[in-house]
Amino acid sequence: MRSKIYPTVRQIQQDMLTRRPRRNRKSAVIRELVQETHITPHDIIYPLFIMEGNNKQTEIKSMPQVYRYTIDRALEEIAECMELGIQTFAPFPVVPDALKDKYATESYQENSLYLRTIRAIKAQFGEVCIMSDVAMDPYSSAGHDGVVENGKIINDESLEILARMAIAQAEAGADIVAPSDMMDGRVGFIRKELDEAGFQDVSIMAYTAKYASAFYGPFRDALDSAPRFGDKKTYQMNPANIREALLEAQLDFEEGADFMMVKPALPYLDVIRSLRDNFTTPIVAYNVSGEYAMVKAAAERGWIDGEKAMYESLLSIKRAGADIILTYFGKEFAQLYHRQ
């Protein structure tokens, strides 16, 4: 018979475990009641790849269930997404090589695919928000985000092209212009030019901490926009650095950025948290093509539950501090949200 001098494990537990976290996990209702982080379709920006033609969509091999759409099919996709609660869309253009040149002049031509796309979306769905991409690489014969001279990316000359592009997108109906180039000073320069052109109400979403990442490959496949030489390490950030992200954020904030983005998302959750803790502007995270493709590839092989991995990934991004998530999972997530 056990002596009272030597209490049982059960007695120790009863005496000491006054705080039992499992009580708040004992049923689905209670788990939902105490859930700290929530994502809704209103938190999502849904990217769309746009190509020339009519009544066509083609799947991107490295991004299963993601398509290039002609404008008419993109409008159908947007309508379906709106029914699911997605309200913000980010189109990206597939530009033929014949229209690419050193100065990305196609980017601000009135009849360009991209500007026609923005006008068509706003004409049919005036209530949606369009986040437009301000970047030279889809239109550049060099595949870089700035003007190339003697193998170098020229910063200040590139700003004038980016600002001209931003104004053309604002004229077409873009609600938010998003410079993704990482040229120094571009937020302030674009803000000044937009204001002088009468677009004081058009917002700027700065790609504030855009890293020179290995996770962009499928996106470049989708747009055929890979650099024709070298890499982007002289303007995109070193993946090893976080203090540098705070410097970039401070500059973008001072220059008038309305939103600040971290790209990619999952390998840089600490950067998202750091920006969230230090700045009051909305923080956006870009859940990029490589992050999407990894989940899809593993799910296709039966190694993981793709739907659960998607949700957990997005939840981690939101929990890290992102207010908004740009993700290729957007429609799939919204469908799951309405099934839950």
C-alpha positions in Angstrom: 0.0 0.0 0.0 1.4 3.4 -1.1 2.3 5.7 1.8 0.9 9.3 1.9 4.6 10.4 2.1 5.0 9.4 -1.6 2.0 10.8 -3.5 0.9 9.3 -6.8 1.4 11.0 -10.2 -2.3 11.6 -10.2 -2.2 13.4 -6.9 0.7 15.6 -8.1 -1.2 16.5 -11.2 -4.4 17.3 -9.3 -2.4 19.5 -6.9 -0.2 21.3 -9.4 -2.1 21.5 -12.7 -4.4 24.4 -12.0 -3.7 25.8 -15.5 -4.7 23.3 -18.2 -4.4 24.7 -21.8 -6.1 21.6 -23.2 -9.4 22.8 -21.7 -9.5 25.4 -24.5 -9.0 22.7 -27.1 -11.6 20.2 -26.1 -14.1 20.9 -28.8 -14.3 22.4 -32.3 -16.6 25.2 -31.0 -14.2 26.2 -28.2 -11.2 25.9 -30.5 -12.9 28.4 -32.9 -13.9 30.6 -30.0 -10.3 31.1 -28.9 -8.7 31.2 -32.3 -6.2 34.1 -32.4 -5.6 34.4 -36.1 -8.2 34.6 -38.9 -8.0 34.8 -42.7 -11.0 35.7 -44.9 -11.2 36.2 -48.7 -11.2 40.0 -48.0 -7.5 39.6 -46.9 -6.5 38.1 -50.3 -5.1 39.7 -53.4 -5.5 37.2 -56.3 -2.9 37.4 -59.1 -3.9 36.7 -62.7 -1.7 36.1 -65.8 -3.0 37.8 -68.9 -2.2 36.9 -72.5 -3.4 38.1 -76.0 -6.2 36.3 -77.8 -9.8 35.4 -77.3 -11.6 32.7 -75.3 -8.4 30.9 -74.2 -6.7 29.8 -71.0 -3.5 27.7 -70.8 -2.2 26.0 -67.6 1.2 26.9 -66.4 3.2 23.6 -66.1 5.2 24.7 -63.1 2.1 26.0 -61.3 -0.7 23.4 -61.5 -4.2 24.9 -61.6 -2.9 28.4 -62.4 -3.6 29.7 -65.9 -2.8 32.4 -68.4 -6.0 33.9 -69.5 -7.1 36.0 -72.4 -8.9 39.2 -71.2 -12.4 37.7 -71.8 -11.6 34.6 -69.8 -10.0 36.6 -67.1 -13.2 38.5 -66.6 -15.0 35.2 -66.1 -12.5 34.2 -63.5 -12.8 37.5 -61.7 -16.6 37.1 -61.6 -16.2 33.7 -60.0 -13.8 35.0 -57.5 -16.0 37.9 -56.5 -18.8 35.4 -55.7 -16.3 33.9 -53.2 -15.6 37.2 -51.6 -12.3 38.1 -53.3 -12.2 41.8 -54.0 -8.7 42.7 -55.1 -6.9 41.4 -58.2 -3.3 41.8 -59.5 -3.0 41.2 -63.2 0.4 40.4 -64.8 0.9 40.6 -68.6 2.5 38.0 -70.9 4.3 40.2 -73.4 5.6 38.8 -76.7 9.3 39.2 -77.3 8.6 41.3 -80.4 7.2 44.1 -78.2 10.1 44.1 -75.7 12.9 46.7 -75.8 15.5 48.3 -73.8 13.3 51.0 -72.3 10.1 48.9 -71.8 8.1 51.3 -74.0 5.3 48.9 -74.5 4.4 49.3 -70.8 2.8 52.7 -71.3 1.3 52.3 -74.8 -2.4 53.1 -74.6 -3.4 50.0 -76.5 -1.0 47.6 -74.7 -2.4 44.3 -73.4 -1.9 45.4 -69.8 -3.7 48.7 -70.0 -6.5 47.2 -72.0 -6.8 44.6 -69.3 -7.1 47.1 -66.5 -9.7 49.1 -68.5 -11.8 46.0 -69.2 -11.8 44.9 -65.6 -12.8 48.3 -64.3 -15.5 48.7 -67.0 -17.2 45.4 -66.0 -16.4 45.4 -62.3 -16.1 49.0 -61.2 -16.2 48.0 -57.5 -13.2 45.7 -57.5 -9.7 46.9 -56.5 -6.9 46.5 -59.0 -3.3 46.4 -57.9 -1.1 47.0 -60.9 2.5 45.9 -61.4 5.0 48.6 -62.0 8.0 46.8 -63.3 10.1 46.8 -66.4 11.0 43.2 -66.6 7.9 41.9 -68.5 8.6 44.5 -71.2 12.4 44.6 -71.1 14.4 42.9 -73.8 17.0 42.3 -71.1 14.5 40.8 -68.6 15.7 43.2 -65.9 13.7 45.7 -63.7 15.7 48.7 -64.8 17.5 50.2 -67.8 20.7 48.2 -68.7 23.8 50.0 -69.8 27.0 48.1 -70.3 25.8 45.2 -68.2 24.7 47.4 -65.3 21.3 48.4 -64.1 21.0 52.2 -64.2 18.9 53.4 -61.2 17.8 57.0 -61.9 17.0 56.7 -65.6 14.8 53.8 -64.7 12.7 55.9 -62.3 11.3 58.0 -65.2 10.1 54.9 -67.0 8.5 53.5 -63.9 6.7 56.7 -63.2 5.4 56.9 -66.7 4.2 53.3 -66.4 2.5 54.1 -63.1 0.7 57.1 -64.5 -0.5 55.1 -67.5 -1.9 52.4 -65.2 -3.6 55.0 -63.0 -5.2 56.5 -66.1 -6.5 53.1 -67.1 -8.1 52.7 -63.7 -5.6 51.1 -61.3 -6.5 51.7 -57.7 -3.1 50.7 -56.3 0.2 50.8 -58.3 2.9 48.5 -57.0 6.5 49.2 -57.9 8.2 45.8 -57.7 11.6 46.9 -59.2 13.6 47.7 -56.0 15.2 50.8 -57.6 16.3 53.4 -55.0 13.9 56.3 -54.6 11.2 55.0 -56.9 8.4 55.3 -54.3 9.0 59.1 -53.8 9.5 59.7 -57.5 6.3 57.9 -58.5 4.4 59.6 -55.7 5.5 63.0 -57.0 4.7 62.2 -60.6 1.2 60.7 -59.8 0.3 63.7 -57.7 1.4 66.2 -60.4 -0.7 64.2 -62.9 -3.8 64.5 -60.7 -3.7 61.0 -59.2 -3.4 61.9 -55.5 -5.9 59.2 -54.6 -4.0 56.3 -56.3 -2.2 54.3 -53.6 1.3 52.9 -53.8 2.1 49.4 -52.6 5.8 49.2 -52.4 7.6 46.0 -52.8 9.7 47.0 -49.8 11.6 43.9 -48.9 11.9 42.0 -52.2 14.6 39.4 -51.8 16.8 37.9 -54.6 15.1 34.6 -54.0 15.2 31.1 -55.6 11.4 30.9 -55.2 10.5 33.0 -58.3 11.1 30.4 -61.0 7.5 29.4 -61.9 6.5 33.1 -62.1 9.2 33.8 -64.6 8.1 30.8 -66.6 4.6 32.1 -66.6 5.7 35.5 -68.1 8.8 34.5 -69.9 10.5 37.3 -68.0 13.7 35.7 -66.7 16.8 37.9 -66.9 18.6 37.4 -70.2 22.0 37.7 -68.4 23.2 37.8 -64.9 20.9 38.0 -61.9 19.0 40.6 -59.9 21.3 40.7 -56.9 22.4 44.3 -57.4 18.9 45.5 -56.7 16.9 42.7 -55.0 17.9 42.1 -51.3 20.3 39.6 -49.9 18.3 36.7 -48.2 20.7 36.9 -45.2 19.6 40.5 -44.3 16.8 41.8 -42.0 18.2 45.1 -40.8 18.4 46.2 -44.5 14.7 45.5 -44.7 14.0 48.0 -42.0 16.1 50.6 -43.9 14.1 49.9 -47.1 10.9 50.2 -45.1 11.9 53.5 -43.5 12.7 54.9 -46.9 9.5 53.7 -48.5 7.5 55.0 -45.5 9.1 58.4 -45.7 8.6 58.5 -49.5 4.9 58.0 -49.1 4.2 54.2 -49.5 0.6 53.4 -48.5 1.4 49.6 -48.2 4.6 47.8 -47.7 5.2 44.3 -49.0 7.6 41.4 -48.1 8.4 39.0 -50.9 8.6 36.0 -50.7 6.6 35.2 -47.6 7.3 31.9 -46.0 11.1 32.0 -45.8 10.8 35.6 -44.5 8.2 35.4 -41.7 10.6 37.1 -39.4 10.9 40.1 -41.8 7.1 40.3 -41.9 7.0 40.4 -38.1 9.8 43.0 -38.0 7.9 45.4 -40.3 4.7 44.8 -38.5 6.3 45.7 -35.2 8.0 48.9 -36.5 5.5 50.5 -38.9 1.9 51.5 -38.9 1.2 51.0 -42.6 -0.6 47.8 -43.8 1.9 45.0 -44.3 1.5 42.8 -47.4 3.1 39.4 -48.0 3.6 37.8 -51.4 3.1 34.0 -51.2 5.1 33.5 -54.3 5.0 31.0 -57.2 7.7 28.7 -55.8 6.0 28.5 -52.5 2.8 27.6 -54.3 4.5 25.0 -56.6 6.2 23.2 -53.7 2.9 22.5 -51.9 1.2 21.4 -55.2 4.1 19.1 -56.1 4.2 17.4 -52.7 0.4 17.1 -52.7 0.4 15.5 -56.2 2.8 12.9 -54.9 0.6 12.2 -51.9 3.3 13.3 -49.5 1.2 16.0 -47.8 -2.5 17.0 -47.6 -2.3 20.0 -50.1 -5.4 21.8 -48.8 -4.3 21.6 -45.2 -0.8 22.7 -46.1 -2.2 25.6 -48.0 -4.3 26.8 -45.1 -1.5 26.3 -42.6 0.9 28.2 -44.8 -1.5 31.2 -45.2 -2.3 31.1 -41.5 1.4 31.3 -40.6 1.8 34.4 -42.9 -1.1 36.1 -41.3 0.1 35.2 -37.8 3.5 36.6 -38.5 1.9 40.0 -39.0 0.7 40.3 -42.6 -2.6 42.2 -43.0 -2.9 41.2 -46.7 -1.7 38.1 -48.6 -1.1 38.0 -52.3 -1.3 34.4 -53.2 -2.0 32.0 -56.1 -4.0 30.0 -53.6 -6.5 32.8 -53.5 -9.5 31.1 -55.2 -8.8 27.7 -53.7 -8.6 29.3 -50.2 -11.8 31.2 -50.7 -13.6 28.0 -51.8 -12.3 26.2 -48.6 -13.4 29.2 -46.5 -17.0 28.9 -47.7 -17.0 25.1 -47.1 -15.8 25.4 -43.5 
